[in-house]
Amino acid sequence: MTKRETLTKSLSALAAELEMLRRDEWGAGFTILNARTAIRHETEGGWSGDPDLIEHARLQEARGLARRDTIRAVRERLGAIKIAFDHDSAAWEGERATYDRVVSALATLERTIVPAQTMSSSQLSLVSSPEPDPRGVTGDSLFSAAAIPILNGRREALESNGERSRYADRLDASFRAFIDVIGDKPLKDYLPSDLQTFATVLGRVPANRTKFRAFTGMSLREMADANDRLKAPHARLAESAIEGYVAEVRAVWRATTASVRDVRDLGSASITMPRSAAPSVDRQGLRSDKLNPWLAAAANRPMSEPHFRWLPLVGLMTGMRLGELVFLQGTDFVEVEGNLVIDLQRPIIVNGRERPRPLKTKTSRRLVAVHQLLHDVGFVEWAMQRKGWLFDAFHTAKDPADAAQKRMAYWMKELGIHSRQSGVFHSLRHNTKAWLRIHVGERTADFQCGHAPSGVGARYGFRLLEPEEVQQIMQAPLPRGLDFSPYQNRNT
């Protein structure tokens, strides 16, 4: 066998080995992500963690480190091949290109795995970009090598105020899921059918996969197969969740391939929703037979537990999101043109310094009218006397809004009023919108809840509630069928 044939054969063998290692490394990265996500779900919000789960996660991390050491050994072997190439670069230019692509894949892989071993799931991001191809992004560039700088740039732009961006987190998670299912390939090798395959596999993935230890360490496809084999499979991802994954992958693909020739247009590929997916839940408000017991239970909680006592009532009467309520401070209650309102345009104060208020959308930055009932039952007086956070119980967690969501969900389950996605704290916004729509009109209800007005005409005028609109909301008749006497009787 000639020297060239020997080198070619060796390179092919190493390329095949590298592909196997790449799959293993992505699996290790997702193993660490899944384990740490499970631990975070167990321990955030004041709950104690599961020691067995923590120990299992540490073992998974050790496996990931071992795989990284294996890759370093492969790099040394590839380095020996490069030396041979350097002796006759003109004759073996094709092999050199192949080698460079393999080394690029290796560098990309190692950089994307390291963060998964060193960061918690709430901090996990694609923080280290591969070295750029001197030719720029081409059809031969790996999807990860081309997309990671874009994802990092978007995260940097969205997190300029120091707060984590949930949208950037979703983009990262969707991109990782796509690579997990379809693989990390040169851009030119992806087909529109890959997006359909991605959606089809997601349609079989268990919805709460991080909560089940049996799925730890598995790829998404392996999780789907394992779930299918169960006598009683766990609930699968909902159609709306799959639509979100696909939409975010499309967004990453469009940004990545905007200036790349000879790649397929995955961004406009049509997707058929798999029948295996759980149907999307049609959210609506809570009926009085669910809401009245909750209000009664909340009114009977002591003032030492303000998050239990006030959150359901304030969420209902203002239409504010739980993530907005969690970051309320006494200084947010201000008088504007003779009316007391909650001003969500103001920064929050943390350790004496101003910080931007975490809000979901641009239209969330608004004035919120305070209904007279909240004055009558003592909430406004209590809130204005508070220093710092109104609901400080959640601010010991890394993600206060997430901790509040879990605490409220657990409480609603205890009361027997929780149902997956449809019977949750967010349902109160549907109650508020339905109630205000009747008494103050669609546009005013939109402004109160932080929704973008629909239609060009509705967007004309001022972007905040006018004093007359604030007064309309303050004096609106109480929602029909609801019993507020547990609050009113405790304050007479």
ABEGO torsion letter per residue (X at the ends): XBAAAAAAAAAAAAAAAAAAAAAAAAAAAAAAAAAAAAAAAAABGGBBBBAAAAAAAAAAAAAAAAAAAAAAAAAAAAAAAAAAAAABAAAAAAAAAAAAAAAAAAAAAAAAAAAAAABBAAABBBABBBBBBAAEBBAABBAAAAAAAAAAAAAAAAAAAGBBBAAAAAAAAAAAAAAAAAEBBBAAABBAAAAAAAAAAAAABBABAAABAAABGBBAAAAAAAAAABABBBBBBBAAAAAAAAAAAAAAAAAAAAABBGBBBAAABBBBBBAABBBBBBBBBBBAAAAAAAAAAAAABBAABAAAAAAAAAAAAAGBBAAAAAABBAAABBBBGGBBBBBAABBBBBGGBBBBBBBABAAABBBBBBBAAAAAAGAAAAAAABBEBABAAAAABABAAAAAAAAAAAAAAAAGABBBGABBAAAAAAAAAAAAAAAAEAAAAAAAAGBBBBEAAAABEBABBBAAAAAAAAABBBBBGBBAAAAAAAAX
